Amino acid sequence: NWKRQQKPWKVPQIPYIRVPASASDTSLLKDLTQGQQRYFYSIMRIYSCSPQWEALQTCYLHSLQRQQLLGYITQREALACAAVLRDSANAASAKVARQRAIFPR
């Protein structure tokens, strides 16, 4: 009966920060403890690389347009490549949105 009356403690949950294998294998993180690696990775997550990706996508689209104007590829091929680029960008942004939902800042 007393077990029913007791309320579970509200323990604050600390968001788990996963250190990717590619980052943990670098010489920079080799000598750090696991906690230090997680702290360092949490700092790395703050900085967004989306402006770089957008610039790269714009550069790629301009390259496709130039190749089409020079006659190296057809308009259909250029549109197909642009569609693949758009779909991969949408998939990547959806993946980031899911990660932010799982690992809130």
C-alpha distances in whole Angstrom, upper triangle without the diagonal:
4,5,5,7,9,12,15,18,21,23,27,28,32,34,36,39,41,44,47,48,52,51,49,53,55,57,55,52,52,52,49,45,43,41,45,46,43,44,47,46,44,48,50,47,48,52,53,55,55,59,60,59,61,64,64,63,66,69,68,69,72,73,72,74,77,77,77,80,82,82,80,77,77,75,73,72,71,69,67,67,66,63,62,61,60,57,56,56,54,52,51,50,48,46,46,44,42,42,41,38,37,38,38,40
4,5,5,6,10,12,15,18,21,24,26,30,32,34,37,39,42,45,47,50,49,48,51,53,55,53,49,50,50,46,43,41,39,42,43,40,41,45,44,42,45,47,45,46,50,51,53,54,57,59,58,59,62,63,62,65,67,67,68,71,72,71,73,76,76,77,79,81,81,79,76,77,75,73,72,71,69,67,66,65,63,61,61,59,57,56,55,53,51,50,49,47,45,45,43,41,40,40,37,35,36,36,38
4,5,5,8,10,13,16,18,22,23,27,29,30,34,36,39,42,43,47,46,44,47,50,51,50,46,47,47,44,40,38,36,40,40,37,38,42,41,39,42,44,42,43,47,48,50,51,54,56,55,56,59,59,59,62,64,63,64,67,68,68,70,73,73,73,76,78,78,76,73,73,71,69,68,67,65,63,63,62,59,58,57,56,53,52,52,50,47,47,46,43,42,42,40,37,37,37,34,32,33,33,35
4,6,8,10,13,16,19,22,24,27,29,31,35,36,40,42,44,47,46,45,49,51,53,51,48,49,48,45,42,39,37,41,41,38,39,43,42,39,43,45,42,43,47,47,50,50,53,55,54,55,59,59,58,61,63,63,63,66,68,67,69,72,72,72,75,77,77,75,72,72,70,68,67,66,64,62,62,60,58,57,56,54,52,51,51,48,46,46,45,42,41,41,39,36,36,36,33,31,33,32,35
4,6,10,12,15,18,21,23,27,29,31,35,37,40,43,45,48,47,46,49,51,53,51,48,49,49,45,42,39,37,41,42,39,39,43,42,39,42,45,42,43,47,47,50,50,54,55,54,56,59,59,59,61,64,63,64,67,68,68,70,73,73,73,76,78,78,76,73,73,71,69,68,67,65,64,63,61,59,58,57,55,53,52,52,49,48,47,46,43,42,42,40,37,37,36,33,32,33,33,35
4,7,9,12,15,18,20,24,26,28,32,34,37,40,42,45,44,43,46,48,50,48,44,46,45,42,38,36,34,37,38,35,36,39,39,36,39,42,39,40,44,45,48,48,51,53,52,53,56,57,57,59,61,61,62,65,66,66,68,71,71,71,74,76,76,74,71,72,70,68,67,66,63,62,61,60,57,56,55,54,51,50,50,47,46,45,44,41,40,40,38,35,35,34,31,30,30,30,32
4,6,9,12,15,17,21,23,25,29,31,35,37,40,43,41,40,44,46,47,45,42,43,43,39,36,34,32,35,36,32,33,37,36,33,36,38,36,37,40,41,44,44,48,49,48,50,53,53,53,56,58,58,58,61,63,62,64,67,67,68,70,72,73,71,68,68,66,64,63,62,60,59,58,56,54,53,52,50,48,47,46,44,42,42,40,38,37,36,34,32,31,30,28,26,27,26,28
4,6,9,12,14,17,20,22,25,28,31,34,36,39,38,37,40,42,44,42,38,40,39,36,33,30,28,31,32,29,30,33,32,30,33,35,33,34,37,38,41,42,45,46,46,47,50,51,50,53,55,55,56,59,60,60,62,64,65,65,68,70,70,68,65,66,64,62,61,60,58,56,55,54,52,50,49,48,46,44,43,41,40,39,38,35,34,33,31,29,28,28,25,24,24,24,26
4,6,9,12,15,18,20,23,26,29,32,35,37,36,35,38,40,41,39,36,37,37,33,30,28,25,29,30,27,27,31,30,27,30,33,31,31,35,36,39,40,43,45,44,46,49,49,49,52,54,54,55,57,59,59,61,63,64,64,67,69,69,67,65,65,63,61,60,59,57,56,54,53,51,50,49,47,45,44,43,41,39,38,37,35,33,32,31,29,28,26,24,23,22,22,23
4,6,9,12,15,18,21,24,27,30,33,35,34,33,37,38,40,37,34,36,36,32,29,26,24,27,28,24,25,28,27,25,27,30,28,28,32,33,36,37,40,41,41,42,45,46,46,48,50,51,51,54,55,56,58,60,61,61,64,65,66,64,62,62,60,59,57,56,54,53,51,50,48,47,45,44,42,41,40,38,36,35,33,32,30,29,27,26,25,23,21,20,20,19,20
4,6,9,12,15,18,21,24,27,30,32,30,30,33,35,36,34,31,32,32,28,25,23,20,23,24,21,21,25,24,22,25,27,25,26,29,31,34,35,38,39,39,40,43,44,44,46,49,49,50,52,54,54,56,58,59,60,62,64,64,62,60,61,59,57,56,54,53,51,50,48,47,45,44,43,41,39,38,37,35,33,32,31,29,27,26,24,23,22,20,18,17,17,18
4,6,9,12,15,19,22,25,28,30,28,27,31,32,34,31,28,30,30,26,24,21,18,21,22,19,18,22,21,18,21,24,22,22,26,27,30,31,34,36,35,37,40,40,41,43,45,45,46,49,50,51,53,55,56,57,59,61,61,59,57,58,56,54,53,51,50,49,47,45,44,43,41,40,38,37,35,34,32,31,29,28,26,24,23,22,20,18,17,16,15,14,14
4,6,9,12,15,18,21,24,27,25,24,28,29,31,29,26,28,28,24,22,19,16,19,19,16,16,20,19,16,19,21,19,20,24,25,28,29,32,33,33,34,37,38,38,40,42,42,44,46,47,48,50,52,53,54,56,58,58,56,54,55,53,51,50,48,47,46,44,42,41,39,38,37,35,33,32,31,29,27,26,25,23,21,20,19,17,16,14,13,11,11,12
4,6,9,12,15,18,21,24,21,21,25,26,28,25,22,24,24,21,18,16,13,15,16,12,13,16,15,12,16,18,16,17,21,22,25,26,29,30,30,32,35,35,36,38,40,40,42,44,45,46,48,50,50,52,54,55,56,54,52,53,51,50,48,47,45,44,42,41,40,38,36,35,34,32,30,30,28,26,25,24,22,20,19,18,15,14,14,12,10,10,10
4,6,10,13,16,19,21,19,19,23,24,26,24,21,23,24,20,18,15,13,15,15,11,12,15,13,10,14,15,13,14,18,19,22,23,26,27,27,29,31,32,32,35,36,37,38,41,41,42,44,46,47,48,50,52,52,50,48,49,47,46,45,43,42,40,38,37,36,34,32,31,30,28,27,26,24,22,21,20,18,16,16,14,12,11,11,9,6,7,8
4,6,10,12,15,18,16,16,20,21,23,21,18,20,21,18,16,12,11,13,12,9,11,13,11,10,14,15,13,15,18,19,21,23,26,27,26,29,31,31,31,34,36,36,37,40,41,41,44,45,46,47,50,51,51,49,47,48,47,45,43,42,41,39,37,36,35,33,31,31,29,27,26,25,23,21,21,20,17,16,16,14,11,12,12,9,7,9,10
4,6,9,13,15,13,13,16,18,20,18,15,17,19,15,14,11,10,11,10,6,8,10,8,7,11,11,10,12,15,16,18,20,23,24,23,26,28,28,29,32,33,33,35,37,38,38,41,43,43,44,47,48,49,46,44,46,44,43,41,40,39,37,35,34,33,31,29,29,28,25,24,24,22,19,19,19,16,14,15,14,11,11,13,10,7,9,10
4,6,9,11,10,10,14,15,18,17,14,16,17,15,14,10,11,12,9,7,10,11,8,9,12,12,11,14,16,17,18,20,23,23,22,25,28,27,28,31,32,31,34,36,36,37,40,41,41,43,45,46,47,44,42,44,43,42,39,38,37,36,33,33,32,29,28,28,26,23,23,23,21,18,19,18,15,14,16,14,11,12,14,11,9,12,13
4,6,8,7,7,10,12,14,13,10,12,14,12,12,9,10,10,7,6,9,9,6,9,11,10,10,14,15,17,17,20,23,22,22,25,27,26,27,30,31,30,33,35,35,36,39,40,40,42,45,45,46,43,42,43,43,41,39,38,37,36,33,33,32,29,28,28,27,24,23,24,22,19,20,20,17,15,18,17,13,15,17,14,12,15,15
4,5,5,6,9,11,14,14,11,13,16,14,14,12,14,14,10,10,13,12,9,11,14,12,11,15,16,16,16,19,22,21,20,23,25,23,25,28,28,28,30,33,32,33,36,37,37,39,42,42,43,40,38,40,40,38,36,35,34,33,30,30,29,26,25,26,24,21,21,22,19,17,18,19,15,14,17,16,13,15,18,15,14,17,17
4,5,5,6,9,12,13,11,12,15,14,14,12,15,15,11,12,15,14,11,15,17,14,15,19,19,20,19,21,24,23,22,25,27,25,26,30,30,29,32,34,33,34,37,38,38,40,42,43,43,40,39,41,40,39,36,36,36,33,31,31,31,28,26,28,26,23,23,24,22,19,21,22,18,18,21,19,16,19,21,19,17,20,21
4,6,6,7,11,12,10,12,15,15,16,14,17,16,12,13,16,14,12,15,16,13,14,18,18,18,17,20,22,20,19,23,24,22,24,27,27,26,29,31,30,31,34,35,35,37,40,40,40,37,36,38,38,37,34,33,34,32,29,29,29,26,24,26,25,21,21,23,21,18,20,21,18,17,21,20,17,20,22,20,19,21,21
4,5,6,9,9,7,9,13,12,13,12,14,13,9,10,13,10,8,12,13,10,12,15,15,16,16,19,21,19,19,23,24,23,25,28,27,27,30,32,31,33,36,36,36,39,41,41,42,39,38,40,40,39,36,35,35,34,31,31,31,28,26,27,27,23,23,24,22,19,21,22,19,18,21,20,17,19,22,20,18,20,19
4,6,8,8,6,7,10,9,10,9,12,11,8,10,12,11,10,13,14,13,14,18,18,20,19,23,25,23,23,27,28,26,28,31,31,31,34,36,35,36,39,40,40,42,45,45,45,42,42,44,44,43,40,38,39,37,34,34,34,31,29,31,30,26,26,28,25,22,24,25,21,20,23,22,19,21,23,21,19,21,21
4,7,8,7,7,10,11,13,12,15,14,11,13,16,14,13,17,18,16,17,21,21,22,21,24,26,24,24,28,28,26,29,32,31,31,34,36,34,36,39,39,39,42,44,44,44,41,41,43,43,42,39,38,39,37,34,34,35,31,30,31,31,27,27,29,27,24,26,27,23,22,26,25,22,24,26,24,22,25,24
4,5,6,6,10,11,13,13,16,14,11,14,15,13,12,16,16,14,17,19,19,20,19,23,25,22,23,27,27,25,28,30,29,29,33,34,33,35,38,38,38,41,43,43,44,40,40,43,43,42,39,38,39,37,34,34,35,31,29,31,31,27,27,29,27,24,26,27,24,23,26,26,23,24,27,25,23,25,24
4,6,5,8,10,13,14,16,14,12,15,16,14,14,18,18,16,19,21,21,23,22,26,27,25,26,29,29,28,30,33,32,32,36,37,36,38,41,41,40,43,45,45,46,43,43,46,46,45,42,41,42,40,37,37,38,35,33,35,34,31,30,33,31,28,29,31,28,26,30,29,26,27,30,28,26,28,26
4,6,7,8,12,13,14,12,10,13,14,10,12,15,14,13,16,18,18,20,20,24,25,23,24,28,28,27,30,32,31,32,35,36,35,37,40,40,41,43,45,45,46,43,43,46,46,45,42,41,42,40,37,37,38,35,32,34,34,30,30,32,30,27,28,30,27,25,28,28,24,25,28,27,24,25,24
4,6,5,8,9,11,9,6,10,11,9,10,13,13,12,15,18,18,20,20,24,26,24,25,29,29,28,30,33,33,33,36,38,37,39,42,42,42,45,47,47,48,45,44,47,47,46,43,42,42,41,37,37,38,35,33,34,34,30,29,31,29,26,27,29,25,24,27,26,22,24,26,24,21,23,22
4,6,8,10,12,11,9,13,14,12,13,17,17,16,19,21,22,24,24,27,29,27,28,32,32,31,33,36,35,35,39,40,39,41,44,44,44,47,49,49,50,47,46,49,49,48,45,44,44,43,40,40,40,37,35,37,36,32,32,34,32,29,30,31,28,26,29,29,25,26,29,27,24,26,25
4,7,10,12,9,9,13,14,12,14,17,17,17,20,22,23,26,26,30,31,30,31,34,35,34,36,39,38,38,42,43,42,44,47,47,47,50,52,52,53,50,50,52,52,52,48,47,48,46,43,43,43,40,38,40,39,36,35,37,35,31,33,34,30,29,32,31,27,28,31,28,25,27,26
4,7,8,6,6,10,10,9,12,14,15,15,18,20,21,24,24,28,30,28,30,33,33,33,35,38,38,38,41,43,42,44,47,47,47,50,52,52,53,50,50,52,52,51,48,47,47,45,42,42,42,39,37,38,38,34,33,35,33,30,31,32,28,26,29,28,24,25,28,25,22,24,22
4,5,5,6,9,10,10,12,14,15,16,18,21,22,25,26,29,31,30,31,34,35,35,37,40,40,40,43,45,44,46,49,49,49,52,54,54,55,52,51,54,53,52,49,48,48,46,44,43,43,40,38,39,38,35,34,35,33,30,31,32,28,26,29,28,24,25,27,24,21,23,22
4,5,5,6,9,10,10,12,14,15,16,19,21,23,24,27,30,29,29,33,34,33,35,38,38,38,41,43,43,44,47,48,48,50,52,53,54,51,50,52,51,50,47,46,46,44,41,41,41,38,36,37,36,32,32,33,30,27,28,28,25,23,26,24,21,21,23,20,18,20,19
4,5,5,6,9,10,11,13,14,15,17,20,22,24,27,29,29,30,33,34,34,35,38,39,39,41,43,44,45,48,49,49,51,53,54,55,52,51,53,52,51,48,47,47,45,42,42,41,39,37,37,36,33,32,33,31,28,28,28,25,23,25,24,20,20,22,19,16,18,17
4,5,5,6,9,10,11,12,14,16,18,21,22,26,28,27,28,31,32,32,34,37,37,37,40,42,42,43,46,47,47,50,52,52,53,51,50,52,51,50,48,46,46,45,42,41,41,39,36,37,36,33,32,33,31,28,28,29,26,23,25,25,21,21,23,21,18,19,17
4,5,5,6,9,10,10,12,15,16,19,20,23,25,25,25,28,30,29,31,34,34,34,37,39,39,40,43,44,44,46,48,49,50,47,46,48,48,47,44,43,43,41,38,38,38,35,33,34,33,30,29,30,28,24,25,26,23,21,23,22,19,19,22,19,16,18,17
4,5,5,6,9,10,10,13,15,17,19,22,24,24,25,28,29,29,30,33,34,34,36,39,39,40,43,44,44,46,48,49,50,47,46,48,47,46,44,42,42,40,38,37,37,34,32,32,31,28,27,28,26,23,23,24,20,18,20,20,16,16,18,16,13,14,13
4,5,5,6,9,10,11,14,17,19,22,24,24,25,28,29,29,31,33,34,35,37,39,39,41,43,44,45,47,49,50,51,48,47,49,48,47,45,43,43,42,39,38,38,36,33,33,33,30,28,29,28,24,24,25,22,20,21,21,17,17,19,17,14,15,12
4,5,5,6,9,10,12,15,17,20,22,21,22,25,26,26,28,31,31,32,35,36,36,38,41,41,42,44,46,47,48,46,45,47,46,45,43,41,41,40,37,36,36,34,31,32,31,28,27,28,27,23,23,25,22,19,21,22,18,18,20,19,15,16,14
4,5,5,6,9,11,13,14,17,20,19,20,23,24,24,26,28,29,29,32,34,34,35,38,39,40,42,44,44,46,43,42,44,43,42,40,38,38,36,34,33,33,30,28,28,28,25,23,24,23,20,20,21,18,16,18,18,14,14,17,16,13,14,12
4,5,5,7,10,12,14,17,19,20,20,23,25,25,26,29,30,31,33,35,35,37,39,40,41,43,45,46,47,45,43,45,44,43,41,39,38,37,35,33,33,31,29,29,28,25,23,24,23,20,19,20,18,15,16,17,13,12,15,14,10,11,9
4,5,5,8,11,13,16,18,18,20,22,23,24,26,28,29,30,32,33,34,36,38,39,40,42,44,45,46,44,43,45,43,43,41,39,38,38,35,33,34,32,29,29,29,26,24,25,24,21,20,22,20,16,18,19,16,15,18,17,14,13,11
4,5,6,9,10,13,15,15,16,19,20,20,22,25,25,26,29,30,31,32,35,36,37,39,40,41,43,40,39,41,40,40,37,35,35,34,31,30,31,28,26,26,26,23,21,22,22,18,18,20,17,14,17,18,15,14,18,17,14,14,12
4,6,7,9,12,14,15,15,18,20,20,21,24,25,26,27,29,30,32,34,35,36,38,40,41,42,40,39,40,39,38,36,34,33,33,30,28,28,27,24,24,24,21,19,20,19,15,15,16,14,11,13,14,11,10,14,14,11,11,9
4,6,10,12,14,15,16,18,19,20,22,24,25,26,28,30,31,32,34,36,37,38,40,41,43,41,40,41,39,39,37,35,34,34,31,29,30,28,25,25,25,23,20,21,21,17,16,18,16,13,14,16,13,11,15,16,12,11,9
4,7,9,11,11,13,15,16,17,19,21,22,23,25,27,28,29,31,32,34,35,37,38,40,38,37,38,37,37,35,32,32,32,29,27,28,26,23,23,24,21,18,20,20,16,15,18,17,13,15,18,15,14,17,18,15,15,12
4,6,7,9,10,11,13,14,16,17,19,20,22,23,25,26,28,29,31,32,34,35,37,35,34,35,33,33,31,29,28,28,26,24,24,23,20,19,20,18,15,16,17,13,12,15,14,11,13,16,14,13,16,17,15,15,13
4,6,5,6,9,10,11,13,15,16,17,19,20,21,23,25,26,27,29,31,32,33,31,30,32,30,30,28,26,26,26,23,21,22,20,17,17,18,16,13,15,16,12,12,15,14,11,14,17,15,15,18,19,18,18,16
4,5,5,6,9,10,10,12,14,15,16,18,20,21,22,24,26,27,29,30,31,30,28,30,28,28,26,23,23,23,20,18,19,18,15,14,16,14,10,12,13,10,9,13,13,10,13,16,15,14,18,19,18,18,17
4,5,5,6,9,10,11,12,14,15,16,18,20,21,22,24,26,27,29,30,29,28,29,27,28,26,23,23,24,21,18,20,19,16,15,18,16,12,15,17,14,13,16,17,14,16,19,19,18,21,23,22,21,20
4,5,5,6,9,10,11,12,14,15,16,18,20,21,23,24,26,27,29,27,26,28,26,27,25,22,22,23,20,18,19,18,15,15,18,15,12,15,17,14,14,17,17,15,18,21,19,19,23,24,23,23,21
4,5,5,6,9,10,10,12,14,15,16,18,20,21,23,24,26,27,25,24,25,24,24,22,19,19,19,16,15,16,15,11,12,14,11,9,12,13,10,11,15,15,13,16,18,18,18,21,23,22,22,22
4,5,5,6,9,10,11,12,14,15,17,18,20,21,23,24,26,24,23,24,22,23,21,18,18,19,16,13,15,15,11,11,14,12,9,12,14,12,11,15,16,15,17,20,20,20,22,24,24,24,23
4,5,5,6,9,10,11,12,14,15,16,18,20,21,22,24,23,22,24,22,23,22,18,19,20,17,14,17,17,13,13,16,15,12,15,17,15,15,19,20,18,20,23,23,23,26,28,27,27,26
4,5,5,6,9,10,10,12,14,15,16,18,20,21,23,21,20,22,21,22,19,16,17,18,14,13,15,14,11,12,15,13,11,15,16,14,15,19,19,18,20,23,23,23,26,27,27,27,26
4,5,5,6,9,10,11,12,14,15,17,18,20,21,20,18,19,18,19,17,14,14,14,11,9,12,11,7,9,12,11,9,12,14,13,13,17,18,17,19,22,22,23,25,27,27,27,27
4,5,5,6,9,10,11,12,14,15,16,18,20,19,18,19,17,19,17,14,14,16,13,10,13,14,10,11,14,14,12,15,17,16,16,20,21,20,22,25,25,25,28,30,30,30,29
4,5,5,6,9,10,11,12,14,15,16,18,17,17,18,17,19,17,14,15,16,13,12,15,15,12,13,17,16,14,17,19,18,19,22,23,22,24,27,27,28,30,32,31,32,31
4,5,5,6,9,10,11,12,14,15,17,15,14,16,15,16,14,11,12,13,10,9,12,12,9,11,14,13,13,16,18,17,18,21,22,22,24,26,26,27,30,31,31,32,32
4,5,5,6,9,10,11,12,14,15,14,13,14,12,14,12,9,10,11,9,7,10,11,9,10,14,14,13,16,18,17,18,21,22,23,24,27,28,28,31,32,32,33,33
4,5,5,6,9,10,10,12,14,14,13,15,13,15,14,10,12,14,12,10,14,15,12,14,17,17,16,19,21,21,22,25,26,26,27,30,31,31,34,35,35,36,35
4,5,5,6,9,10,11,12,11,11,13,13,15,13,10,12,14,11,11,14,15,13,15,18,17,17,20,22,21,23,26,26,27,29,31,31,32,35,36,36,37,37
4,5,5,6,9,10,11,9,8,10,9,11,9,6,9,10,8,8,12,12,11,13,16,16,16,19,21,21,22,25,26,27,29,31,31,32,35,36,36,37,37
4,5,5,6,9,10,10,9,10,9,11,11,7,9,12,11,10,13,15,14,15,18,19,19,21,23,23,24,27,28,29,30,33,34,34,37,38,39,39,39
4,5,5,6,9,9,9,11,11,14,13,10,13,15,13,13,17,18,16,18,21,21,21,24,26,26,27,30,31,31,33,35,36,37,39,41,41,41,41
4,6,5,6,5,6,9,10,12,10,8,12,13,12,13,16,17,16,18,21,21,21,24,26,26,27,30,31,31,34,36,36,37,40,41,41,42,42
4,5,5,6,5,6,6,9,9,7,10,12,11,12,15,16,16,18,21,21,22,24,26,27,28,30,31,32,34,36,37,38,40,42,42,43,43
4,5,8,8,9,9,13,12,10,13,16,15,15,18,20,19,21,24,24,24,27,29,29,30,33,34,35,36,39,40,41,43,44,45,45,45
4,6,8,10,11,14,13,12,15,17,16,17,20,21,21,23,26,26,26,29,31,31,32,35,36,36,38,41,41,42,45,46,46,47,47
4,5,7,9,12,11,11,14,16,15,17,19,20,21,23,25,26,26,29,30,31,33,35,36,37,39,41,41,43,45,46,47,48,48
4,7,10,12,10,10,14,14,13,15,18,19,19,21,23,24,25,27,28,29,31,33,34,35,37,39,39,41,43,44,45,46,46
4,7,8,6,7,10,11,10,12,15,15,16,19,20,21,22,24,26,27,28,30,31,33,35,36,37,39,41,42,43,44,44
4,5,5,6,9,10,11,12,14,16,17,18,20,21,23,24,26,27,29,30,32,33,35,36,38,39,41,42,43,44,45
4,5,5,6,9,10,10,12,14,15,16,18,20,21,22,24,26,27,28,30,31,33,35,36,37,39,41,42,42,43
4,5,5,6,9,10,10,12,14,15,16,18,20,21,22,24,26,27,29,30,31,33,35,36,37,39,40,41,42
4,5,5,6,9,10,11,12,14,15,17,18,20,21,23,24,26,27,29,30,32,33,35,36,38,39,40,41
4,5,5,6,9,10,11,12,14,15,16,18,20,21,23,24,26,27,29,30,32,33,35,36,37,38,39
4,5,5,6,9,10,10,12,14,15,16,18,20,21,22,24,26,27,28,30,31,33,35,36,37,37
4,5,5,6,9,10,11,12,14,15,17,18,20,21,23,24,26,27,29,30,32,33,34,36,37
4,5,5,6,9,10,11,12,14,15,17,18,20,21,23,24,26,27,29,30,32,33,34,35
4,5,5,6,9,10,10,12,14,15,16,18,20,21,23,24,26,27,29,30,31,32,33
4,5,5,6,9,10,10,12,14,15,16,18,20,21,23,24,26,27,29,30,31,32
4,5,5,6,9,10,10,12,14,15,16,18,20,21,23,24,26,27,28,30,31
4,6,5,6,9,10,11,12,14,15,17,18,20,21,23,24,26,27,28,28
4,6,5,6,9,10,11,12,14,15,17,18,20,21,23,25,26,26,27
4,5,5,6,9,10,11,12,14,15,17,18,20,21,23,24,25,27
4,5,5,6,9,10,10,12,14,15,16,18,20,21,22,24,25
4,5,5,6,9,10,11,12,14,15,17,18,20,21,22,22
4,5,5,6,9,10,11,12,14,15,17,19,20,21,22
4,6,5,6,9,10,11,12,14,15,17,18,20,21
4,5,5,6,9,10,11,12,14,15,16,18,19
4,5,5,6,9,10,11,12,14,15,16,17
4,5,5,6,9,10,11,12,14,15,17
4,5,5,6,9,10,11,12,14,16
4,5,5,6,9,10,10,11,13
4,5,5,6,9,10,10,12
4,5,5,6,9,10,13
4,5,5,6,8,10
4,5,5,5,7
4,6,6,9
4,6,10
4,6
4
